[in-house]
Amino acid sequence: MLIAGIVLIVVAAVLFFVRRSQQARLLDIRFVQTTTAKDLMELAKSVQEGVGRAGGFRQQVELKGAIQSETELLSEIAKLPCVYYRAEITREYEEVYTETNPETKQVERKTRRSSEVISSNSRMANFYLQDSTGKVLVNPKGADLGKETVVDRFEANRSGGSGSIDFGNFHFSLSGVSGGGGTLGYRFHEEILPVGRSVYVLGEASDNSGQLIVQKPAEKGRYIISLKSEEELVKSASSSVQWTLYGAILCGVAGVVLVVIGLIRP
């Protein structure tokens, strides 16, 4: 009971810090005012004129618009236009292992299901956030990306661990992949940030590079790029703050009770 109590107290502490993080996220989303592309460009221009050069403007901003790109990517599996994708193929297999039965002391052979990632690729590109007033360049590197899953499919093994995997227009050679023995199949997963979709951006606008761009804050600050609306993000963060508080209290109280019982019991 003592060990269980200590574990629950540790879990309560972790939930407490998760709650603090979600509270900070909620405050940033709620209290940073939305600006338009035109207003942001004009503000940056006025600062540049005031200091006589580019590189003096830096401000936390919240923008809403649509993803536009002059150098869009094509996702690896679904072949969809995007500005970010991550494609992953996982081999799922069964393996035999031995375990000693604590009652009979006999060594038993058992089977368990496992998996290994055999391919994982990702790419991203800068894009423009376009609203009704204009557009602003966005660098998604380092952002908390709210992506869309476009492929999540399991294909049973039919190749015996050799040859290749063909999924739509996607082709993957199994050359070099660990043995096919026990292979149940392959799971395809791909998530993207699609071109043309509405997007919410909370980050830092800066002209340090000579061009106004929204990017990860140079110092402290939150960077969010999400396909969800501001209202959806607020609702999700509020719910997380509430439930992590309940969880922290429950685990903390239960942990203290178990520790006390463990200490007083002989």
Stockholm file with secondary structure:
# STOCKHOLM 1.0

chainA/1-266         MLIAGIVLIVVAAVLFFVRRSQQARLLDIRFVQTTTAKDLMELAKSVQEGVGRAGGFRQQVELKGAIQSETELLSEIAKLPCVYYRAEITREYEEVYTETNPETKQVERKTRRSSEVISSNSRMANFYLQDSTGKVLVNPKGADLGKETVVDRFEANRSGGSGSIDFGNFHFSLSGVSGGGGTLGYRFHEEILPVGRSVYVLGEASDNSGQLIVQKPAEKGRYIISLKSEEELVKSASSSVQWTLYGAILCGVAGVVLVVIGLIRP
#=GR chainA/1-266 SS CHHHHHHHHHHHHHHHHHHHHHHHHHHHHHHSCBCCHHHHHHHHHHHHHHHTSSSCCEEEEEEEEEEECSSCEECTTTCCEEEEEEEEEEEEEEEEEEEECTTTCCEEEEEEEEEEEEEEEEEECCEEEEETTEEEEECCTTCEEECEEEEEEEEECCSTTCSEEEETTEEEECTTCCCCTTEEEEEEEEEEEETTCEEEEEEEEECTTSSCEEESCSSSCCCEEESSCHHHHHHHHHHHHHHHHHHHHHHHHHHHHHHHHHHHCC
#=GC SS_cons         CHHHHHHHHHHHHHHHHHHHHHHHHHHHHHHSCBCCHHHHHHHHHHHHHHHTSSSCCEEEEEEEEEEECSSCEECTTTCCEEEEEEEEEEEEEEEEEEEECTTTCCEEEEEEEEEEEEEEEEEECCEEEEETTEEEEECCTTCEEECEEEEEEEEECCSTTCSEEEETTEEEECTTCCCCTTEEEEEEEEEEEETTCEEEEEEEEECTTSSCEEESCSSSCCCEEESSCHHHHHHHHHHHHHHHHHHHHHHHHHHHHHHHHHHHCC
//
